[in-house]
Amino acid sequence: MNAIELKLLRNAEYLQYVKDYLGIINLNNPTQLGIDVKLTAFTSKISELEALYKKALASEKTQELLLIDERRDAAVTGINYFLLSQTYHFEPAKRQNAQLLLDNMNLYGSSIARLNYQAETATINNLIRDWENKPELIAAISTFNLTEWVYELKTANEEFNTKYLSRTQEYGDASPETIKLKREETNATYYALRDRIDALHLLVETPPSPYATLINQLNALTDQYNKLLINRTDNTLPETPENLPV
């Protein structure tokens, strides 16, 4: 049976993969194949995981986080593009100041707005700290009258962090089981079922094996998701309800 790094799948991808895996098995007469017990455990964990996932999607705070995240993304992107334009200014001093601020931003990566929630919050905090405490950066910001932009970015980031902590507390109060834990439990039943099918297939003494068709179909599914992981060039996409932290 083909392997896949389950931990690399984002929550939405992971849930869809295990549901597709389950669907293929159910189409191949699992009772006749003698895998009912393992399949039942796998099915149960998928249902529990999906319930937690839907709960996370439904959170009002999640929707509010999306809006605030868009706001801070717009601020950091707006500042970045403004400074890029100023690197072409006809005045050498402005070109230098723009490059100075851009170099400082680039210390924290080239795509701040595409970092995950916690990483973006920490990065913006560090960036603002530089801009509020380093004399040469303070002067550069003043040169371009970027004070309002910086204030907007700082305010949006602080509001986001407050809302994020509130949502985390809400999840903790609502259920001690996290999506991460439920994924680990689902993984255990997935591997138990996969290994059971593999073992039964290997024990078949006279071909053709009744498991061959099922294994080929499951391998084809796994290959599709492995290609998704291989083709993913940027693993720092911003979090959305489809990509909640695990």
Backbone as CSV, one residue per row, in Angstrom:
resi,resn,N_x,N_y,N_z,CA_x,CA_y,CA_z,C_x,C_y,C_z
1,MET,0.858,-1.191,0.000,0.000,0.000,0.000,0.889,1.234,0.000
2,ASN,0.575,2.194,-0.858,1.376,3.414,-0.947,1.238,4.248,0.320
3,ALA,2.336,4.889,0.703,2.357,5.685,1.937,2.148,7.160,1.622
4,ILE,1.730,7.901,2.646,1.564,9.352,2.532,1.857,9.977,3.890
5,GLU,2.460,11.161,3.883,2.718,11.884,5.133,1.440,12.607,5.550
6,LEU,0.635,11.956,6.344,-0.660,12.523,6.734,-0.517,13.869,7.434
7,LYS,0.565,14.050,8.180,0.738,15.288,8.947,0.908,16.504,8.050
8,LEU,1.283,16.278,6.780,1.473,17.394,5.856,0.169,17.882,5.238
9,LEU,-0.880,17.094,5.358,-2.171,17.502,4.807,-2.833,18.519,5.727
10,ARG,-3.324,19.594,5.155,-4.091,20.563,5.929,-5.416,19.928,6.329
11,ASN,-6.061,20.527,7.305,-7.240,19.889,7.877,-8.303,19.524,6.839
12,ALA,-8.608,20.452,5.946,-9.624,20.170,4.930,-9.173,19.041,4.014
13,GLU,-7.899,19.056,3.637,-7.351,18.008,2.770,-7.353,16.663,3.485
14,TYR,-6.944,16.686,4.739,-6.898,15.458,5.521,-8.281,14.833,5.645
15,LEU,-9.255,15.656,6.002,-10.610,15.141,6.176,-11.148,14.572,4.872
16,GLN,-10.891,15.266,3.760,-11.369,14.776,2.471,-10.660,13.479,2.082
17,TYR,-9.373,13.385,2.396,-8.628,12.173,2.060,-9.191,10.957,2.791
18,VAL,-9.366,11.069,4.107,-9.841,9.903,4.854,-11.281,9.556,4.473
19,LYS,-12.083,10.564,4.129,-13.452,10.285,3.686,-13.449,9.595,2.323
20,ASP,-12.568,10.036,1.427,-12.444,9.372,0.126,-11.946,7.938,0.304
21,TYR,-11.004,7.759,1.200,-10.442,6.435,1.485,-11.548,5.502,1.966
22,LEU,-12.343,6.029,2.890,-13.470,5.267,3.422,-14.476,4.941,2.320
23,GLY,-14.765,5.924,1.469,-15.739,5.730,0.406,-15.322,4.632,-0.553
24,ILE,-14.046,4.597,-0.916,-13.553,3.563,-1.833,-13.691,2.180,-1.206
25,ILE,-13.351,2.069,0.067,-13.458,0.769,0.745,-14.906,0.301,0.785
26,ASN,-15.816,1.205,1.087,-17.231,0.834,1.163,-17.798,0.371,-0.179
27,LEU,-17.162,0.784,-1.281,-17.611,0.363,-2.613,-17.073,-1.009,-3.008
28,ASN,-16.236,-1.588,-2.144,-15.590,-2.857,-2.487,-15.976,-4.010,-1.557
29,ASN,-17.194,-3.979,-1.063,-17.731,-5.077,-0.234,-16.808,-5.422,0.940
30,PRO,-16.649,-4.501,1.896,-15.724,-4.720,3.011,-16.081,-5.931,3.880
31,THR,-17.370,-6.274,3.961,-17.764,-7.441,4.762,-17.158,-8.712,4.185
32,GLN,-17.238,-8.836,2.884,-16.677,-10.007,2.216,-15.155,-10.047,2.349
33,LEU,-14.550,-8.897,2.447,-13.101,-8.832,2.579,-12.619,-9.060,4.008
34,GLY,-13.541,-9.086,4.961,-13.181,-9.384,6.348,-12.488,-8.245,7.070
35,ILE,-12.894,-7.020,6.776,-12.237,-5.863,7.413,-13.251,-4.985,8.160
36,ASP,-14.395,-5.550,8.471,-15.470,-4.769,9.100,-15.072,-4.118,10.415
37,VAL,-14.363,-4.843,11.255,-14.031,-4.327,12.591,-13.131,-3.098,12.491
38,LYS,-12.078,-3.207,11.703,-11.168,-2.075,11.522,-11.871,-0.915,10.813
39,LEU,-12.744,-1.265,9.881,-13.455,-0.238,9.125,-14.416,0.535,10.017
40,THR,-15.071,-0.158,10.930,-16.009,0.493,11.843,-15.288,1.506,12.736
41,ALA,-14.118,1.132,13.231,-13.343,2.044,14.082,-12.909,3.269,13.288
42,PHE,-12.482,3.055,12.059,-12.055,4.148,11.183,-13.220,5.086,10.897
43,THR,-14.365,4.509,10.583,-15.571,5.297,10.282,-15.968,6.160,11.469
44,SER,-15.895,5.584,12.662,-16.279,6.304,13.877,-15.382,7.513,14.113
45,LYS,-14.071,7.347,13.934,-13.135,8.451,14.166,-13.302,9.549,13.126
46,ILE,-13.609,9.170,11.899,-13.845,10.181,10.862,-15.064,11.026,11.229
47,SER,-16.113,10.379,11.720,-17.323,11.107,12.111,-17.036,12.074,13.244
48,GLU,-16.239,11.648,14.214,-15.887,12.516,15.345,-15.044,13.705,14.877
49,LEU,-14.090,13.428,13.984,-13.241,14.491,13.459,-14.054,15.503,12.663
50,GLU,-14.967,15.010,11.837,-15.779,15.910,11.011,-16.665,16.789,11.880
51,ALA,-17.173,16.240,12.988,-18.006,17.023,13.900,-17.204,18.171,14.511
52,LEU,-15.960,17.884,14.924,-15.099,18.928,15.483,-14.762,19.980,14.438
53,TYR,-14.507,19.518,13.246,-14.142,20.419,12.159,-15.290,21.356,11.822
54,LYS,-16.498,20.819,11.740,-17.663,21.651,11.440,-17.912,22.661,12.557
55,LYS,-17.640,22.237,13.774,-17.799,23.150,14.908,-16.837,24.327,14.763
56,ALA,-15.604,24.027,14.369,-14.616,25.088,14.183,-15.032,26.035,13.066
57,LEU,-15.563,25.493,11.987,-16.000,26.321,10.863,-17.131,27.254,11.260
58,ALA,-17.979,26.774,12.162,-19.171,27.529,12.521,-18.902,28.646,13.526
59,SER,-17.723,28.671,14.087,-17.416,29.662,15.108,-17.516,31.084,14.564
60,GLU,-18.276,31.915,15.248,-18.383,33.319,14.849,-17.018,33.999,14.912
61,LYS,-16.230,33.616,15.884,-14.915,34.226,16.037,-14.006,33.890,14.858
62,THR,-14.200,32.698,14.278,-13.408,32.339,13.105,-13.702,33.296,11.962
63,GLN,-14.974,33.606,11.749,-15.345,34.538,10.681,-14.808,35.942,10.970
64,GLU,-14.853,36.342,12.228,-14.321,37.651,12.601,-12.802,37.698,12.395
65,LEU,-12.134,36.587,12.709,-10.697,36.513,12.510,-10.339,36.694,11.041
66,LEU,-11.124,36.093,10.177,-10.864,36.219,8.744,-10.889,37.686,8.308
67,LEU,-11.876,38.415,8.800,-12.021,39.813,8.411,-10.863,40.666,8.941
68,ILE,-10.487,40.428,10.203,-9.382,41.206,10.777,-8.065,40.818,10.101
69,ASP,-7.924,39.536,9.778,-6.719,39.096,9.098,-6.595,39.751,7.720
70,GLU,-7.712,39.864,7.020,-7.710,40.550,5.726,-7.300,42.013,5.889
71,ARG,-7.745,42.615,6.994,-7.423,44.015,7.256,-5.930,44.208,7.475
72,ARG,-5.320,43.356,8.303,-3.881,43.528,8.545,-3.078,43.125,7.316
73,ASP,-3.569,42.134,6.548,-2.889,41.761,5.301,-2.879,42.939,4.328
74,ALA,-4.026,43.636,4.269,-4.121,44.787,3.362,-3.138,45.872,3.779
75,ALA,-2.989,46.076,5.086,-2.079,47.116,5.588,-0.625,46.785,5.270
76,VAL,-0.214,45.551,5.565,1.190,45.203,5.337,1.494,45.146,3.836
77,THR,0.518,44.718,3.036,0.716,44.670,1.585,0.756,46.078,1.004
78,GLY,-0.119,46.951,1.518,-0.141,48.332,1.049,1.156,49.053,1.336
79,ILE,1.681,48.858,2.536,2.962,49.475,2.905,4.073,48.959,2.001
80,ASN,4.072,47.654,1.780,5.112,47.039,0.965,5.119,47.592,-0.465
81,TYR,3.933,47.666,-1.082,3.856,48.157,-2.457,4.191,49.642,-2.549
82,PHE,3.795,50.396,-1.532,4.140,51.819,-1.524,5.657,51.996,-1.497
83,LEU,6.309,51.254,-0.621,7.764,51.373,-0.508,8.466,50.907,-1.785
84,LEU,7.923,49.853,-2.393,8.499,49.393,-3.651,8.452,50.505,-4.708
85,SER,7.333,51.211,-4.759,7.207,52.291,-5.744,8.204,53.406,-5.460
86,GLN,8.475,53.643,-4.158,9.382,54.723,-3.794,10.855,54.404,-4.075
87,THR,11.152,53.118,-4.289,12.534,52.775,-4.637,12.878,53.269,-6.040
88,TYR,11.878,53.739,-6.777,12.101,54.313,-8.113,11.988,55.841,-8.100
89,HIS,11.902,56.411,-6.899,11.739,57.862,-6.802,12.963,58.587,-7.373
90,PHE,12.714,59.769,-7.946,13.817,60.529,-8.549,14.747,61.136,-7.505
91,GLU,14.281,61.214,-6.226,15.142,61.752,-5.179,15.926,60.608,-4.524
92,PRO,17.236,60.648,-4.560,18.059,59.575,-3.981,17.730,59.293,-2.514
93,ALA,17.465,60.342,-1.743,17.188,60.153,-0.310,15.937,59.315,-0.097
94,LYS,14.925,59.564,-0.917,13.684,58.793,-0.774,13.891,57.349,-1.226
95,ARG,14.668,57.176,-2.269,14.973,55.812,-2.701,15.677,55.053,-1.579
96,GLN,16.612,55.706,-0.922,17.371,55.067,0.149,16.491,54.739,1.353
97,ASN,15.621,55.682,1.722,14.725,55.450,2.861,13.740,54.320,2.580
98,ALA,13.238,54.288,1.354,12.307,53.220,0.967,13.002,51.875,1.037
99,GLN,14.234,51.808,0.537,14.980,50.554,0.556,15.325,50.140,1.980
100,LEU,15.588,51.131,2.823,15.886,50.850,4.222,14.718,50.142,4.899
101,LEU,13.506,50.654,4.681,12.313,50.053,5.279,12.005,48.688,4.657
102,LEU,12.193,48.588,3.348,11.960,47.296,2.688,12.944,46.240,3.190
103,ASP,14.199,46.631,3.355,15.197,45.689,3.867,14.811,45.204,5.260
104,ASN,14.276,46.104,6.057,13.838,45.725,7.397,12.667,44.748,7.329
105,MET,11.716,45.015,6.438,10.579,44.099,6.266,11.064,42.733,5.793
106,ASN,12.019,42.731,4.885,12.502,41.474,4.317,13.269,40.617,5.313
107,LEU,13.702,41.236,6.407,14.330,40.450,7.470,13.361,39.403,8.020
108,TYR,12.067,39.706,7.894,11.041,38.822,8.442,10.358,37.982,7.354
109,GLY,10.938,37.956,6.164,10.385,37.150,5.084,9.768,38.009,4.003
110,SER,9.643,37.420,2.832,9.147,38.167,1.678,7.630,38.153,1.548
111,SER,6.951,37.320,2.347,5.482,37.199,2.219,4.840,37.165,3.603
112,ILE,4.935,38.265,4.316,4.395,38.316,5.680,2.904,38.004,5.696
113,ALA,2.177,38.539,4.712,0.726,38.354,4.682,0.319,36.916,4.407
114,ARG,1.251,36.063,4.006,0.928,34.673,3.707,1.368,33.712,4.811
115,LEU,1.886,34.239,5.897,2.253,33.395,7.030,1.006,32.884,7.731
116,ASN,1.165,31.811,8.522,0.008,31.349,9.290,-0.297,32.348,10.399
117,TYR,-1.428,32.178,11.039,-1.940,33.158,11.992,-0.912,33.567,13.043
118,GLN,-0.384,32.580,13.786,0.511,32.923,14.890,1.810,33.535,14.392
119,ALA,2.335,32.981,13.295,3.592,33.493,12.751,3.439,34.925,12.265
120,GLU,2.321,35.233,11.626,2.107,36.596,11.131,1.974,37.575,12.291
121,THR,1.251,37.164,13.329,1.090,38.037,14.494,2.451,38.374,15.107
122,ALA,3.283,37.373,15.314,4.602,37.584,15.915,5.493,38.427,15.008
123,THR,5.418,38.160,13.712,6.256,38.890,12.758,5.891,40.371,12.724
124,ILE,4.607,40.665,12.678,4.172,42.067,12.652,4.545,42.762,13.963
125,ASN,4.424,42.059,15.080,4.836,42.638,16.363,6.307,43.046,16.326
126,ASN,7.137,42.164,15.781,8.575,42.457,15.695,8.846,43.619,14.748
127,LEU,8.117,43.634,13.644,8.290,44.700,12.657,7.915,46.058,13.252
128,ILE,6.768,46.112,13.916,6.316,47.356,14.544,7.301,47.806,15.615
129,ARG,7.845,46.853,16.357,8.813,47.192,17.407,10.039,47.868,16.789
130,ASP,10.483,47.348,15.656,11.614,47.983,14.964,11.270,49.403,14.559
131,TRP,10.084,49.553,13.962,9.695,50.856,13.417,9.417,51.896,14.494
132,GLU,9.149,51.443,15.700,8.867,52.371,16.789,10.098,52.672,17.645
133,ASN,11.186,51.893,17.441,12.332,52.051,18.339,13.659,52.353,17.655
134,LYS,13.788,52.052,16.374,15.051,52.308,15.693,15.013,53.677,15.020
135,PRO,15.889,54.597,15.437,15.851,55.987,14.951,15.839,56.114,13.429
136,GLU,16.664,55.335,12.740,16.740,55.464,11.279,15.439,55.025,10.604
137,LEU,14.749,54.041,11.215,13.475,53.592,10.657,12.359,54.581,10.984
138,ILE,12.406,55.133,12.172,11.425,56.159,12.560,11.517,57.343,11.606
139,ALA,12.747,57.734,11.292,12.957,58.862,10.378,12.450,58.541,8.979
140,ALA,12.698,57.325,8.531,12.253,56.928,7.192,10.731,56.926,7.099
141,ILE,10.076,56.435,8.132,8.605,56.419,8.156,8.065,57.839,8.123
142,SER,8.708,58.713,8.876,8.295,60.118,8.900,8.452,60.759,7.528
143,THR,9.499,60.386,6.818,9.761,60.943,5.484,8.583,60.691,4.538
144,PHE,7.989,59.518,4.666,6.898,59.143,3.761,5.507,59.349,4.377
145,ASN,5.466,59.919,5.587,4.179,60.113,6.273,3.401,58.798,6.385
146,LEU,4.121,57.757,6.796,3.508,56.430,6.903,2.963,56.129,8.301
147,THR,2.925,57.128,9.150,2.502,56.911,10.531,1.112,56.298,10.622
148,GLU,0.174,56.781,9.806,-1.197,56.244,9.833,-1.231,54.788,9.377
149,TRP,-0.430,54.468,8.365,-0.354,53.079,7.896,0.184,52.165,9.010
150,VAL,1.220,52.622,9.673,1.826,51.824,10.743,0.833,51.639,11.882
151,TYR,0.105,52.703,12.206,-0.898,52.616,13.275,-1.992,51.617,12.890
152,GLU,-2.428,51.651,11.644,-3.458,50.724,11.176,-2.971,49.285,11.272
153,LEU,-1.749,49.046,10.853,-1.194,47.693,10.915,-1.086,47.216,12.359
154,LYS,-0.587,48.079,13.226,-0.432,47.712,14.641,-1.788,47.446,15.287
155,THR,-2.763,48.305,15.030,-4.091,48.152,15.626,-4.762,46.865,15.163
156,ALA,-4.715,46.611,13.849,-5.339,45.402,13.304,-4.676,44.149,13.871
157,ASN,-3.366,44.194,14.010,-2.647,43.031,14.530,-2.997,42.769,15.992
158,GLU,-3.108,43.822,16.778,-3.472,43.663,18.191,-4.903,43.149,18.331
159,GLU,-5.809,43.678,17.503,-7.189,43.201,17.541,-7.263,41.730,17.139
160,PHE,-6.472,41.374,16.133,-6.463,39.985,15.693,-5.992,39.066,16.816
161,ASN,-4.918,39.431,17.484,-4.375,38.582,18.542,-5.370,38.419,19.684
162,THR,-6.047,39.499,20.039,-7.050,39.429,21.096,-8.168,38.473,20.722
163,LYS,-8.652,38.580,19.482,-9.737,37.716,19.008,-9.278,36.272,18.900
164,TYR,-8.038,36.087,18.471,-7.500,34.732,18.319,-7.420,34.023,19.677
165,LEU,-6.928,34.740,20.683,-6.844,34.152,22.019,-8.223,33.835,22.567
166,SER,-9.187,34.704,22.262,-10.557,34.478,22.709,-11.128,33.229,22.060
167,ARG,-10.844,33.048,20.766,-11.346,31.857,20.070,-10.692,30.600,20.630
168,THR,-9.396,30.673,20.926,-8.699,29.524,21.489,-9.301,29.130,22.822
169,GLN,-9.618,30.139,23.636,-10.240,29.888,24.933,-11.617,29.263,24.744
170,GLU,-12.351,29.748,23.752,-13.685,29.227,23.465,-13.621,27.749,23.093
171,TYR,-12.651,27.394,22.264,-12.496,25.995,21.869,-12.156,25.130,23.079
172,GLY,-11.262,25.653,23.935,-10.873,24.887,25.104,-12.023,24.670,26.062
173,ASP,-12.862,25.701,26.223,-14.004,25.579,27.113,-15.060,24.633,26.543
174,ALA,-15.188,24.638,25.230,-16.244,23.851,24.588,-15.916,22.368,24.577
175,SER,-14.660,22.004,24.382,-14.310,20.593,24.270,-12.830,20.392,24.565
176,PRO,-12.501,19.412,25.386,-11.094,19.144,25.672,-10.393,18.472,24.496
177,GLU,-11.177,17.975,23.561,-10.600,17.313,22.396,-10.317,18.322,21.300
178,THR,-9.128,18.351,20.856,-8.762,19.269,19.784,-8.736,18.516,18.469
179,ILE,-8.746,19.280,17.384,-8.660,18.647,16.068,-7.356,17.865,15.940
180,LYS,-6.290,18.404,16.521,-5.005,17.706,16.436,-5.085,16.333,17.082
181,LEU,-5.648,16.251,18.272,-5.767,14.974,18.963,-6.655,14.016,18.174
182,LYS,-7.761,14.540,17.633,-8.677,13.682,16.892,-8.035,13.185,15.603
183,ARG,-7.191,13.997,14.994,-6.464,13.530,13.817,-5.535,12.386,14.185
184,GLU,-4.879,12.483,15.318,-3.974,11.426,15.756,-4.742,10.133,15.997
185,GLU,-5.925,10.251,16.574,-6.756,9.067,16.809,-7.223,8.468,15.483
186,THR,-7.587,9.339,14.564,-8.022,8.875,13.248,-6.860,8.211,12.521
187,ASN,-5.661,8.783,12.662,-4.473,8.181,12.049,-4.294,6.736,12.505
188,ALA,-4.468,6.501,13.798,-4.267,5.156,14.350,-5.217,4.148,13.705
189,THR,-6.481,4.548,13.527,-7.447,3.619,12.907,-7.182,3.484,11.410
190,TYR,-6.679,4.551,10.797,-6.334,4.501,9.368,-5.224,3.489,9.133
191,TYR,-4.154,3.586,9.925,-3.023,2.676,9.755,-3.415,1.237,10.089
192,ALA,-4.262,1.064,11.112,-4.697,-0.284,11.471,-5.486,-0.923,10.322
193,LEU,-6.355,-0.120,9.696,-7.155,-0.626,8.582,-6.276,-0.894,7.364
194,ARG,-5.398,0.042,7.044,-4.513,-0.117,5.894,-3.631,-1.349,6.047
195,ASP,-3.052,-1.528,7.238,-2.170,-2.663,7.477,-2.932,-3.983,7.449
196,ARG,-4.178,-3.950,7.885,-5.017,-5.150,7.848,-5.262,-5.587,6.402
197,ILE,-5.592,-4.636,5.556,-5.815,-4.948,4.139,-4.539,-5.480,3.512
198,ASP,-3.422,-4.828,3.817,-2.125,-5.242,3.282,-1.783,-6.665,3.709
199,ALA,-2.002,-6.947,4.990,-1.658,-8.264,5.525,-2.508,-9.359,4.887
200,LEU,-3.801,-9.110,4.788,-4.687,-10.096,4.176,-4.317,-10.345,2.716
201,HIS,-3.917,-9.283,2.042,-3.507,-9.416,0.645,-2.256,-10.302,0.530
202,LEU,-1.308,-10.090,1.426,-0.060,-10.850,1.384,-0.268,-12.321,1.738
203,LEU,-1.319,-12.597,2.490,-1.586,-13.975,2.917,-2.305,-14.801,1.846
204,VAL,-2.767,-14.141,0.815,-3.454,-14.862,-0.257,-2.442,-15.737,-0.992
205,GLU,-2.693,-17.042,-1.016,-1.735,-17.976,-1.609,-1.984,-18.210,-3.092
206,THR,-3.254,-18.131,-3.493,-3.590,-18.400,-4.889,-4.151,-17.146,-5.533
207,PRO,-3.423,-16.548,-6.459,-3.934,-15.350,-7.140,-5.117,-15.721,-8.041
208,PRO,-5.966,-14.743,-8.400,-5.787,-13.329,-8.045,-6.285,-13.020,-6.643
209,SER,-5.681,-12.052,-6.002,-6.083,-11.659,-4.659,-7.370,-10.843,-4.724
210,PRO,-8.335,-11.119,-3.832,-9.572,-10.325,-3.800,-9.339,-8.896,-3.316
211,TYR,-8.115,-8.645,-2.843,-7.793,-7.311,-2.326,-7.075,-6.447,-3.365
212,ALA,-6.684,-7.046,-4.475,-5.866,-6.341,-5.456,-6.566,-5.105,-6.012
213,THR,-7.839,-5.241,-6.373,-8.579,-4.112,-6.950,-8.696,-2.972,-5.946
214,LEU,-9.048,-3.322,-4.709,-9.183,-2.308,-3.661,-7.854,-1.602,-3.431
215,ILE,-6.772,-2.354,-3.352,-5.460,-1.757,-3.114,-5.074,-0.826,-4.254
216,ASN,-5.329,-1.227,-5.471,-5.019,-0.368,-6.623,-5.792,0.945,-6.562
217,GLN,-7.067,0.867,-6.175,-7.895,2.074,-6.089,-7.415,2.982,-4.964
218,LEU,-7.077,2.383,-3.822,-6.588,3.189,-2.695,-5.227,3.813,-3.014
219,ASN,-4.397,3.081,-3.704,-3.093,3.625,-4.099,-3.247,4.792,-5.071
220,ALA,-4.218,4.677,-5.971,-4.466,5.764,-6.918,-4.900,7.026,-6.175
221,LEU,-5.750,6.838,-5.157,-6.188,7.976,-4.344,-5.000,8.594,-3.608
222,THR,-4.206,7.763,-2.971,-3.046,8.248,-2.223,-2.072,8.973,-3.139
223,ASP,-1.871,8.453,-4.343,-0.974,9.106,-5.308,-1.459,10.512,-5.643
224,GLN,-2.771,10.696,-5.761,-3.322,12.022,-6.064,-2.961,13.021,-4.971
225,TYR,-3.095,12.590,-3.714,-2.792,13.494,-2.601,-1.285,13.702,-2.438
226,ASN,-0.491,12.692,-2.767,0.954,12.875,-2.743,1.392,13.890,-3.787
227,LYS,0.742,13.872,-4.951,1.050,14.861,-5.981,0.687,16.259,-5.505
228,LEU,-0.420,16.362,-4.769,-0.821,17.655,-4.213,0.277,18.199,-3.303
229,LEU,0.846,17.328,-2.469,1.897,17.754,-1.540,3.185,18.106,-2.282
230,ILE,3.505,17.328,-3.313,4.717,17.584,-4.086,4.625,18.904,-4.832
231,ASN,3.438,19.167,-5.391,3.256,20.367,-6.214,3.064,21.631,-5.393
232,ARG,2.891,21.465,-4.093,2.702,22.637,-3.245,4.041,23.333,-3.069
233,THR,4.140,24.532,-3.601,5.410,25.266,-3.538,5.493,26.209,-2.363
234,ASP,4.341,26.500,-1.742,4.333,27.452,-0.625,3.517,26.858,0.497
235,ASN,4.181,26.490,1.592,3.496,25.887,2.726,3.156,26.901,3.803
236,THR,3.147,28.198,3.451,2.852,29.231,4.439,1.592,29.988,4.067
237,LEU,0.611,29.289,3.479,-0.642,29.947,3.139,-1.343,30.440,4.392
238,PRO,-2.068,31.532,4.331,-2.774,32.033,5.501,-3.844,31.053,5.929
239,GLU,-4.099,31.002,7.224,-5.097,30.087,7.734,-6.503,30.572,7.406
240,THR,-7.353,29.634,7.096,-8.762,29.894,6.827,-9.558,28.833,7.558
241,PRO,-10.891,28.895,7.549,-11.634,27.810,8.167,-11.266,26.439,7.594
242,GLU,-10.815,26.407,6.318,-10.425,25.148,5.717,-9.033,24.719,6.164
243,ASN,-8.338,25.605,6.830,-6.969,25.333,7.225,-6.724,25.793,8.647
244,LEU,-7.555,25.338,9.564,-7.434,25.746,10.951,-6.225,25.076,11.588
245,PRO,-5.645,25.708,12.601,-4.449,25.144,13.192,-4.713,23.809,13.859
246,VAL,-3.739,22.907,13.752,-3.866,21.603,14.388,-2.877,21.489,15.558
